[in-house]
Amino acid sequence: MRRVDVGEMGRGRRLRLNKDENWIGGLCAGLGDYFGIDAAFVRVAAVVTALFLPKFMIAAYLIAWVVLSRRQ
């Protein structure tokens, strides 16, 4: 996990899928990289959201998976 300084946030960073640390599609790992947090926290938040809003979570995950580019 890479630490990000507050001054660096938003400069030249792009939200991308992370195929190096993925479980399913790399979306949670990519979100973790983007926000500078561990992907496990993002995965837990995704599971909790899926428990309460399953249709929304599935749709949001699939749309983001298709739209976001892969990290190279």
C-alpha positions in Angstrom: 0.0 0.0 0.0 1.3 3.4 -1.0 0.8 6.3 1.4 -0.5 9.5 -0.3 0.2 13.0 1.1 -2.8 15.3 1.2 -1.1 17.7 -1.1 -0.7 15.0 -3.7 -4.4 14.0 -3.7 -6.1 14.9 -7.0 -2.9 15.7 -8.9 -2.4 13.4 -11.8 -4.1 10.4 -10.1 -6.7 8.4 -11.9 -9.1 5.8 -10.6 -8.2 2.6 -12.3 -8.7 -1.1 -11.8 -5.8 -2.8 -10.0 -5.2 -6.2 -11.5 -2.2 -6.9 -9.3 -4.2 -7.1 -6.0 -7.6 -8.0 -7.4 -10.1 -10.6 -6.1 -12.8 -10.3 -8.7 -12.3 -7.3 -10.9 -9.8 -5.1 -9.2 -12.3 -2.4 -8.4 -11.9 -2.4 -4.6 -8.1 -2.6 -4.9 -8.2 0.3 -7.3 -10.4 2.4 -5.0 -8.1 1.6 -2.1 -5.1 2.8 -4.2 -6.9 6.0 -5.2 -7.9 7.0 -1.7 -4.7 5.7 -0.1 -6.3 3.1 2.1 -6.1 -0.7 2.4 -8.2 -2.6 -0.1 -9.6 -4.8 2.7 -11.5 -1.8 4.1 -13.0 -1.1 0.7 -14.0 -4.7 0.4 -15.6 -4.8 3.8 -17.6 -1.6 2.9 -18.6 -3.2 -0.4 -19.9 -6.3 1.3 -21.8 -4.3 3.9 -23.4 -2.2 1.2 -24.2 -5.3 -0.8 -26.0 -6.8 2.2 -28.4 -3.8 2.5 -28.5 -2.6 -1.2 -27.7 -5.7 -3.3 -29.2 -4.5 -6.6 -27.5 -1.1 -6.4 -24.1 -2.6 -5.4 -24.2 -5.2 -8.2 -25.1 -2.5 -10.8 -22.6 0.0 -9.5 -19.8 -2.6 -9.4 -20.5 -3.8 -12.9 -20.7 -0.3 -14.4 -17.5 0.8 -12.7 -15.8 -2.4 -13.8 -16.7 -1.8 -17.5 -16.0 2.0 -17.4 -12.7 2.1 -15.6 -9.4 1.4 -17.4 -6.9 -1.1 -16.2 -3.7 0.1 -14.5 -0.6 -0.5 -16.6 
